[in-house]
Amino acid sequence: MGFFPGSTIGNFTPDEAVLLLRSIKQTLAPNGSLILGLDLKKAPELLLRAYDDSEGVTAAFNLNLLERINRELDANFDLSAFQHRALYNSSEGRIEMHLVSRKNQEVSVVQQRFRFYAGEAIHTENSYKYTIEQFQAVSRFAGWTPRRVWTDSLNLFSVHELCQFQEA
């Protein structure tokens, strides 16, 4: 049995999710199962409040990317010169996180220079949201048989049991 907690699969495009699910299937023993967590589609307003929280937790998480680049790639990003922005892309069914330059600036990363204009964004993350039916279609395409699904009382999050065998 495999276990893929959280909702990390949402960070993959649907095509990449299929490839990941196929890879997991090949890794497990024949007739194996997978338990997987998945964030469900919900009202865009609710998603935006979660990904642009008033406490700034998600903003700090997103800006940490620049902090790590500074530390690990000898860069000189001024974190205060970027602002976190979360958007819901309804046509793609995903939250997008961006870091937006507050001003015209130039940054050095591994001795290469990059120019950012005020308002220019760095697209840092996607988080795809699915309905149960959409995810079951993705998992079937990857060769899995959806079996059981559990959700919280508000249907915000789900846990899926996928099997490698066809049920009788």
N, C-alpha and C positions, 0 to 999 in steps of 0.2 A: 504494500500500500504506500502511495505517495501522499505527501501533505504539503500544500502550498498555501500558507495562511495569509491573512491580510487581504489586500485587494491589489497587489503588485501587478497582476496580469493586466490591469487597466492602463499601466504605463507603456504597454506594447500596442502597436497598431493592430487592428484585427488580423491582418495577414501574419504579422509577427507572433500574435497569440496562437494562431493555428500551428505555426512552426514550433513554438515552444511546447504546446500540448502534444504534438507528434513526437518531439524529442523525449518528453517525459514518458510517453507511452512506450517508446523503444527502450527506455532505461529500466522500466519496471518488469517484473516477471510476467510471463503470459498469464492472462486472466486476472491481472492486477487491477487495482482501483486507485482512484485519486480523490482526495478531499481538497477542495479549493474554495477560497474566499473571494467574493466579488461584490464590488460596490454597485448598487443598482441605480438606474436612471431615476431622477427626481426633479422637482421644480428647479429651474435655473437659479432662482433667488436663494434657495436653500444651499445649493452647491457653491454659489459665489460667497455666501456668508461663511461657509466652511473653508474655502480656499483664500479668502481675504478677511480673516477674522479680526475683530476689533482689538484683540490683545496683541496682534502683530506676530503671532507664533509662526504662521506660514510665511510671512514676509521674511522673518529672520532665517527660516529654513532655506528659502530661495536665495537670499543674499549670502548665505554660507557658501554657496557655490563659488562666488567671487573671492571670498576669503580663502577657500581651499586653493583656488587658482593662484592667488597671491603667494601662498605658502609653498605650494608644491611645484609651481611652474615659474617662479621668480617673476611674478607680475606685480603691477602697481595700481590695481583697481582701487579707486576711492569709493568705498561702499556707500558713503553718504551722497555720492553723485548719481546713484541709481535708485529707482523706486520699483517696488514689487507691484505687479498688476496681474490679476486673474481675470480671465474672460471665459464665457461659455460659448463654444462653437457648436451651434445647434445642428448644422448640416453634417458635422463629423461626430456629434454625440460625445463631445469631450470638453473637459476643462483644459485650458491652456494657461500656463504660468509664464510670465515674461518679466524681465528686468529692463526698465526703461531709463535711458539716459536723461538726467535732469538738465544737462547742458552740453554744449559742444566740448569734446574732450578727446585726448589721445592717451592710449594705454599701451604699455609695453608688456608682452607675454613672451617668455623665452627669447628675448632680444629681438622680437618682431613688434612693429608698431601697428596699432589699430585705431582708426578714427571713428568716433561715435558722434553723431549729431544729436542735438536736443530733440527728444521725442523718439529717437531710434530705439528699437527694442531687441533684446536678445531673448529668443524663444527657448526657455529652459526645460519645460516639462509638459507632457500631455497626460491626462488621466481620462481614459475612455470609460463611459458608463454604458451599461447594457440593461435591457429588460431580461427577465429569466429566459424568455423564448429566444431572444437574440443570442444569448450566450449558449444556449443549448444547440442552436444551429451551428455556431462556431465550433463547439466541441464535437458535434457529429461530423463536421467537415474534416476535423483533425483525426477522426477515426474512433472516437469515444462514443459510448452509449450513456446518455444522461439517465441517472437513476433517481436519486432523492434530492430534494432541495429544502433547505431550512432558511427561514427569514426571521428577522426581528419583528416585533409587533407593529412597527410602522412601515415595513417593507422598504427599508433604506439599504440594507445589506443582506447578502445571501451567502450560504455555504452550500456547495454542490458536491454530490457524490457522482463521480464518473466511473464507468466500468469499461473494460476492454472486451467484454463479451455481450452477446445479444441475450436479452432475457427471454425466457420461454413464454 
